[in-house]
Structure formats: structure tokens, C-alpha cells
């Protein structure tokens, strides 16, 4: 009996389903927001958040600064489970004053606070320590100035860096971002973060994440609204080009005062987008992106087969020829009982082998007739170039994904440069040369047990600097 032997098969992937529309972030408004007053700059503290608000502390005592503006005070709101209390309270009577208070930042133990304090024109940063169940030892930051503002402090998780905004002389624009380093039990002199971060507009509300990202708000040109939230990362002493955080964090309104938890998946920001009085609200977000513990490298695909008829290997073939019909419209006539063939696409192919006796000129047709099912490797599949250039828009396509047991819900992309995206087809521009790990994660719709399955693959992309002619 004539047979064929399949030695190897590497497959290319087929198109699949479209994405179900979804955002990268789920955003909600905590119950303590008011309709007519500002709530902004929330920072976690114990079982809730401390935030700034200009709501009156009582209906009988509306406190204002020297210009008549309602004072900003520090308030605390408790969260139980996923429920926020509606009526927050003043955070600390010791820190409460006749001036504006906040925004603020805490050390990781919650025993030290750096907070903004002062009149609208002469704000400075102050510190206090929590001892004996109260805040005490209120001291001015050594680099406050009487002729400029020093505000919106952010302490790094390890306590070695203090970022803040200031309109002091020598900056790039109106407000610039600065950092002081803790050394020998004192803060070093402020260092301007430079033109990589600061613009000729206002750059405010720094937040430095433990993963090395610096988030901040800016009303520079090129944004999507008034103030927008950007992020950058310091690499070998140089800040990367600031990039916009994805919508819906940013909007056509003012968005600022970003904070994210230690794994960068949950946090708060402030915005006036949803309030017809154009006052700020605190918005809570959850990063709607699957946790990727590990990813396999994407397998290379081809349609190459080695076909053979081993039962005839040892016979005298001098008087015979073999005609292979590969089922894709192509044939091969020769002496080969073992032959390699590459198909152009997936499909079902009827392979036939005809034996021709060259002495008698007789043909034994269809001595082998077998249906070959050419299928794709079951995996998420990234279609993109192997190399590209800085500044060039790249199309990333997942339409060749083959997951036959999935009802696909979403396609998640991680471009390896702190940028992410959702969709079957997405575009991205790299701003720095390097070798990037591009990861595609695909999730299914929940099954009957409400379980969501995921599959992840990655491939590498080399991005080179563009050369000028």
C-alpha cells in the first residue's frame, strides 16, 4: 500500500473575531464628591483617602483667603469594601489653619506629611510628624521662597526624592517641576527636571511611582484638553519624552493630580469633566488590563511538509516516475518518493500520487489519495515588522490569531515602552531606539462558570534611530 509520511508542519494563522469595545480604565466618582465645591488631589491614607476641598466646614463659617477665595482644607474619607462614605471629615485640626492647605504627600509609614500651605500667591511646602495621636512639629521646607510658590509635593516611595512644582525664577515656563534628593539627613537643593519634562506652559502635580514613572499635569500644546496627565521615565539620567496617559484618564477638560497604587492598576485623579459648575471632582480608576505573569514567544509559522511514500523506498525505480499532485493546483513529476512542498495558505488539500511506468507507458492513477488539513498553530499572533524607525507609525495586527476554542472578548497590547492599547488592529509610534518586547494578550468572554481565559504571546521588535540624508 502506498502511504505518505508527514515529517513537519509549521502553520500560519487565520483571521478571527472582532474586539468587544472596552476602555483601558474603568472610572467612577466616589460618593463624597459635591456638586458645587472642589474635591481634588486624593492620596491614600490608612482605610481611605486624604484630599483637598474648599467646601465650608460649617454653614455658619465660610472661610476665605485675603482675595475672597474659599479656603482649601484637608479632608479624610473612609472606604469600606467598595463603598465610600458620603460625609468626610476634616483630616487634622492641628494642620487646619486660616490658609489654604494641600495638596499633600505622606511617607510610606504615614507618620510624616509634606503639604502645601499659604495664601494663593505665597504658597509653600511644610512638613509635620504624627506623634502622640496628633500632627505636630510643623516646619517650613528649607527651599520655600517669599517671591514664588512652592507647592504640590510628592515624596518617592523610598523617601529619597521629593518632587514639587514651583514658579521660581530660572524655570522653563510658568510652573516647572523640581526634585530634591535626601542626603546626609537633609534635602539637597532643588534641581529643575529640565526641558525633557518642563515646557513653556504650566507643569504641575507631580507623582513619582515606585516603578520609575513620573506622572504630572500640563497644559502644554499637543494635549487633548486644558490640563492633561502625562508620564515619563528616567533612563540613564535622561527623561523620556512625556507621553499622554490614555483616555478616559485624559479628556477635553482639565485632568490633573494623578495617583496610582504600587502595582499601577488602581488610583485617583482629579477632573472638572462631569460637573456643570466646572469645579473639580476626584475620580477613581481601575486599570482594565490583565495581569501577565508570563508569556511564551510567538512561534514562527509556515506551511512546509515533507511528504514521502516509504513502502516503495527500496524498490528499483529506474523504470518509474512519480507525479505528485499537491491539491493546490501544482504538480511535480520526477523520481522522488520523498518531496518537500510549501503551501501558500491554510486549507484542506487532497494529495494524490500517480505512478508512471516509463517502459509500458502506463499510469497507475491515485495510488495515494489523502486529505491533508493544513491548520494554524493555536496562539495569539502578532503581525508587525521585525524592525522599524523612531517616529514611524507601526501597524500591529492580531487578525491572524487562531484560538478556535475561544470566543474572543478583547485584544490587549503592551508595546514594551510603557504604552498599551486595546483592539484587533492598533497603531503605535516609538520615541526611543531599542529592542522592545511586544506582548499580545487575548481574553475570552466568561464561560458558564464565569471564568475568563487568557492566552499571551510576545515577539521582539527592533527600533532604530532615523538617519538623516
C-alpha positions, 0 to 999 in steps of 0.5 A: 500500500502506498502511504505518505509520511508527514515529517513537519508542519509549521502553520500560519494563522487565520483571521478571527473575531472582532474586539468587544469595545472596552476602555483601558480604565474603568472610572467612577466618582466616589460618593463624597464628591459635591456638586458645587465645591472642589474635591481634588488631589486624593492620596491614600491614607490608612482605610481611605483617602486624604484630599483637598476641598474648599467646601465650608466646614460649617454653614455658619463659617465660610472661610476665605483667603485675603482675595475672597477665595474659599479656603482649601482644607484637608479632608479624610474619607473612609472606604469600606469594601467598595463603598465610600462614605458620603460625609468626610471629615476634616483630616487634622485640626492641628494642620487646619489653619486660616490658609489654604492647605494641600495638596499633600504627600505622606511617607510610606509609614504615614507618620510624616506629611509634606503639604502645601500651605499659604495664601494663593500667591505665597504658597509653600511646602511644610512638613509635620510628624504624627506623634502622640495621636496628633500632627505636630512639629510643623516646619517650613521646607528649607527651599520655600521662597517669599517671591514664588510658590512652592507647592504640590509635593510628592515624596518617592516611595523610598523617601529619597526624592521629593518632587514639587512644582514651583514658579521660581525664577530660572524655570522653563515656563510658568510652573516647572517641576523640581526634585530634591534628593535626601542626603546626609539627613537633609534635602539637597537643593532643588534641581529643575527636571529640565526641558525633557519634562518642563515646557513653556506652559504650566507643569504641575502635580507631580507623582513619582511611582515606585516603578520609575514613572513620573506622572504630572499635569500640563497644559502644554500644546499637543494635549487633548484638553486644558490640563492633561496627565502625562508620564515619563521615565528616567533612563540613564539620567535622561527623561523620556519624552512625556507621553499622554496617559490614555483616555478616559484618564485624559479628556477635553477638560482639565485632568490633573493630580494623578495617583496610582497604587504600587502595582499601577492598576488602581488610583485617583485623579482629579477632573472638572469633566462631569460637573456643570459648575466646572469645579473639580471632582476626584475620580477613581480608576481601575486599570482594565488590563490583565495581569501577565505573569508570563508569556511564551514567544510567538512561534514562527509559522509556515506551511512546509511538509515533507511528504514521502511514500516509504513502502516503495523506498527500496524498490528499483525505480529506474523504470518509474516516475512519480507525479505528485499532485499537491491539491493546490493546483501544482504538480511535480513529476520526477523520481522522488518518493520523498518531496518537500512542498510549501503551501501558500495558505491554510486549507484542506488539500487532497494529495494524490500520487500517480505512478508512471511506468516509463517502459509500458507507458502506463499510469497507475492513477491515485495510488495515494489519495489523502486529505491533508488539513493544513491548520494554524498553530493555536496562539495569539499572533502578532503581525508587525515588522521585525524592525522599524524607525523612531517616529514611524507609525507601526501597524500591529495586527492580531487578525491572524490569531487562531484560538478556535476554542475561544470566543474572543472578548478583547485584544490587549497590547503592551508595546514594551515602552510603557504604552498599551492599547486595546483592539484587533488592529492598533497603531503605535509610534516609538520615541526611543531606539531599542529592542522592545518586547511586544506582548499580545494578550487575548481574553475570552468572554466568561464561560458558564462558570464565569471564568475568563481565559487568557492566552499571551504571546510576545515577539521582539521588535527592533527600533532604530534611530532615523538617519538623516540624508 
